[in-house]
Every structure is written in C-alpha cells, then in structure tokens.
C-alpha cells in the first residue's frame, strides 16, 4: 500500500476511482464486499481508491471512521493507494485527522462544506487541518466561491494541499473561467485532477492540461476507464472519445437520478459487489423502472469493459 508522499506521477498512474462503500444488512461496513470491489478495480488496472462522496462519508461519524481505515488498510492491494475523506465540517475533520495521524496513509481529501462557510474561512481551515495532520490534504473544489484560486495556490506552495480535485460542472466544459484562474494561480495542472468522471475529461486534459481524473463509473468498467486515461496520455483524442461514449448511458442515469445512488445500485446490479443499504441520510433507489434502466446500462458497460480487457490481453 502506498505510504510515501504524493507526487504528480502518482496522480497520473491510475484513474482515481471513487467507489461506493458496501454495507451489510445491519448497516455495518462490509469488508468482504469492499475487498471484492477493490479486487475488481485492480483487475482492470486501477490502483487508486478515493472514498468520499460516493461512499457517503459526508454522513460518517468519527467512531466509524476508525473502522473504515482498518478496512481500507486490509483490502488495499500491495501497489494500491487508499484515500479516505474527512469532514465536511471543521470539527469532525479535526477529530478524523487526529485518527489519521496514527496511520501511514499519505493524505486525505477534505469534503467541501458549502454552508456555513466562506472562501477565506475555508483557506484558513485547510491550513489548520494540514498543520494538525502533519501531512498535506486534497482540496475538493465542487462549487463557485468555495475558495479563492490565489489562496489555494498559496496552500499548495506551502505544502498544506498536495492535490486539487476540480469538480465544478459546466454546460460547456471548454469554457471555465474558474479553472483557468486556478491554473494561472498555480502555474500548472500537474497537481489538479478532473473530478467529474469521464464526461468532461477530454477537455479537462487536452484544453486545460489537468493531470488525471476521478471516476465513479470506473467501478463498473475499469478496463475502459483506464484505456481513456492511456489514450489521453498518448494524445489519441479520437480513441478516448470513442471509449467515453460507452459511459454516457450510465452517466445520463446518474445525472438524472443521483450520481451517488445510481452508482451504488449499478455496482450491485452488475454483479460486481453487493453494496447493501445506503447509510443515513441517503436511501437506496427502489423504483422498478429506474432500477431496470440502471441494470441494463451497467450490464452493458461491464460487458464492454471485460471484452476490451480481453482484447487488450490478446493483443
């Protein structure tokens, strides 16, 4: 398991998967199914596992956080990089980084708190949390006005933030004044990752020069998602676009019904891992028509991923 400091090479090595967190019927974290999901991802070439929003860590208490860390350490592949998340509120994040100091994990991501928060307050909080942790954090920029680019650049320059997950949704991904300002402030995209899955990644990499991307749907199709990353690193935009088209049916369902809840269902319906009940304050999807659509999209995507992986092995 990765324990050394985070570098741009680490970010570019693998798609940063953002998995759901499997739970048993009693609501407890299910280590066996979590291992099953991680093993599936590793079989498709994915070595980075970021547990955050899709795992509903926003609603995880401090007492359970230690259990999560135990599970992540035990299921991590030898070459795997586990990234837990803390927060979103400052007080809970303080208690969680106190527990993280006892572990060898090299960083954690701070989940974004939108209210009550101000950009200057977020910058101060990130710095204090990194000082308390003794290691840098990953900043998650999900909304306009969350933090000023100049403050984020200063945090990166001072070693308080090692990486930025950029996930502000745009109608036109190619036009993004905030991302441009962030790149101007930091001077490079090598420590900024595209944080909204496969849909915007081509523009984020080719137009803005971001170093890598996170994905939830990679949990269904790791071979295909990794192939997109490889194609982009090789400059083959047409191939990346053709591969990305496989993800759009499931991504459309995620946008329509909830990115977190649809992914939670898709992983189970495709037979990858039993994800179980969602933890509070979320609930499982239960509409039969919606679940049927998710199953169809997830089955097709998983089958295409396996087919691609077999073709690549033979080739």
N, C-alpha and C positions, 0 to 999 in steps of 0.2 A: 504494500500500500504506500502511496506517495506521502511522504512526510517532510520533504525538503521545501525550500522557498519556491513560490510561484514565479514562473517566467513566461514570457510570450510564447516560447516553444511549447510549454505545457498547454497553453490555451489552444494552439493550432493543431495539436497532435490528434485530437478527437472531437467529434461533436460533443457538446456538453449536454448530456441527457438530463431532463428534468422529470423524473418519474413520479407516478402516484406512490403512495405508501400503503402497501397491503395490510389489512387488519383482519383479525379473526371475527367469528360471530359474536364474541364477547367484547369487541371493540379494541382489544389489545393489539399492538404491533405484531404482525405475523412474520417471524424471522424466516421460516421456510419458504413462504411465497415471495418475500423480498429477495431472498437468495435466488430463487427461480427467475425472477425478473432481471436481476443483475446478470445472471449467467446468460440469459437470452441476449441481453445487450452486448455482453462481452463476446459472444459467439459471432455477432455481427460486426465486431471490430471496435466497439465503443468502450473506452476506458475511463471516462469521466462521468460522475454521477452527482448531480446537484439536486439535493432535496430541499424544495422551497414551497412555492405556491401550489403546484400540482399535488404535493404531499400534504397540503393544508397545514403547514407549520405555523401559519398565522394564528391558528387556534390551539396550538400545542402548549400545554403547561410546562413549567420548569421541572416539575417532578418527573414527567415522562421523557424530558429531553435527554436525561442520562441513559435511559433505556434505548432511545433512538441511537445515540452514539455507540453504545455497546453493540447493537445490531449492525450498524454500518461498518464498524471495525471488523466484525466477524465475517460478514458476507463479502467484504472487499476482495477483488482479485489481487494477485501479487503485484500486478502493474497498474492497479486501479487508483483513481483519485476520488475520494469521497468529500463532498462539500455540503455540510449542513447549513441551515439558515437560522438566524436569530431575530428576535423582535416580533412584531414590528415596533412595539412601544419601547421606549428607552429603558424603563425599569426592568422589564422582562429580559431585554437584551443584556443588561448588566449581569443579571443572575446567570444567564446562559453562558456568557463568555467566562465567568468565574469557573464554570464546569469545563469549558473548553480548554482552559489553561492546563488542566490535568491530562490532556490528550496530546497526541503527536500530530494531529491534523494541522495543515499549514495555514488554513484560512477558513472563514465562514462568510456567508452573504448576509447583509442586513436587509431584511424585508422592508419595503417602503411604507412609511406611515404618512398618509395624506392629511388627516385631520386628527388632532390639532398639531400642526407643525408649520414652521416657516423655513425658507431656504437657508437663512443664516443659522437657525437653530439646528437644522439637520447637519450642517457642516460641523458645528461645534460638537454635536452628539457623536458623529462618526469619529472625530478625532479623539474624544474622550474614551469611546469604546475601544478603539485600537490601542490606546495607551494602557487601558485596563487589561486588555487581552495580551498585550505584548507581541502581537502579530498584526499584519495588515488585514483589512476586511475587503470584501467585494461590495461595491455600491450598486444598487439596483435602481436605475432611473426609469420610471414607468410613466411619469406624468410631467407635463409642463409645469414649471415653477417649483419643482421638488428641491432642487439645489442649483446654485449658480455655477456655470461652467468654470469660471475663474477659481471658485472655492474648491471645486472638485479637482481641478488641475493642481492646486496647491497641496491638497491632501495626497495626491498621487506622488508629487515631487518629494514630499516629506516622508513617504513610506507608510502612511496611515491607510491608504487604499491601494491595493495591488491591481485591481481589475474593475472595470465598469461593465455591468450588464445593461445595455441600452434597449429599451422596450417601449418606446413611445410610438403608438400606432398612427400611421398617416394614410390618407386616401391615396396619395402619390408618394411612394417611398423614395423616389428620386429627388423630391423636394423636401428638405428637412433643415430648417434654419438652426434649430437647437443642436442637432447632431453636428452640423458644420461649425457652430460656435464651440462646441466641446472639443472637436478636433483641432480647431485653431488654438484653443487654450492649452491643450495637452501636447500639441505638435505632432501627434501620430495616432494611428488607430491600432497599434500593435497590442495595446492592453485594453482595448474596448471590444466587446463581443456583441454581436447581434442577438437580441434576446426575445425574438418573437417567432421562432420556428422557421420553417422552410419558405414560407410565402415571401418575406422581404429580403431573404439572404443574398440573392444575386446582386441586387442594387447596393445593399449594405457593403458587400465585399468589393465589387467592381467599381462603384462610384465613390464610395467613402473610404475604402481601404481598411475596413474592420477585419480583425484577425481570425475570427471564428464565429460559431453561432451555437445557441442553445436550442433544444427541441424537446417537445413533449411527444410528438408523433414518432420520433425515433424509437420510442418504446415498442411500437408496433412494427416498424420497418428499419432496423438498424443498418442493414446492408445498404439500403438505398440512400439513407441519410448520410452515411459515411461516404458513399460514392459521390454525392453532391459536393461535400467538402473537398474531396480529392480532385474532382473536376474543376472546381473553382481555383484551387491552388495551382492547377496546371493551365489555367486560363481558358478552359473549354466551356464557355458560357452556354453554347447550344446544348451540350450534353447535360449540364447542370439544369437547364430549363426543362429538358425532356424528362429528367428524373424527378424534378419537382412536381411535374404535372400529376404524378401518382398520388401525391399527398393532398391535393386540393379537395377531393370529395370529403375526406375525413376532417380536414381543416375547416371546410364550409360548415359542417355539422358542429364543430367546436365553437365557431363564431356565432352560430345561431342559437345553440342551447346552453353553452357554458364550456369554456376551454377545459376547466378542471374536471367537471362532472362527466363530460363526454369521454375524456381520456381515461378516467377511472373505469368507466364502463367498457371502453374499447379494448383495454388490455385484458380484461376478463373474458369478454365475448369472443375475442380472437384466440382464446385458449393459451395465452402467454403466461398469465399468473392470476390466481384468484385474489382480487383486490378487496372484496368484502364490503362491509358498511363504511360509508364515509363518516369521518369524525365531525363533531359539532364545530361550527354552526352550518355545515353543509349537509345535504341529503342526496341519496342516490336517485338517479333518473328512474322513473317507473312507467312512463308512457310506452305501451307496446309498440306503437308505430315508430317512435323515436328510437327505441332500442333495436328494432329490426333494421332501421336505416344505419345505425352505428355498426351493428354486426356485419352487414353487407359491406360497408366501406372498409371496416377493419380487417375482415377476412380477405378481401381483395388486395389490400395493401400488404398484409403479412405474406400472402402467397407470392406477390410480385417481389417482395424482398428476398424470400427464400430462393425463388427462381434466379434472381440476379446474383445472389451469393453463390449458388451452384455453378452458374455460368462463369463467374469470375474465377472460381477454383479450377474449373476445367480449362479455362483459357490460360 
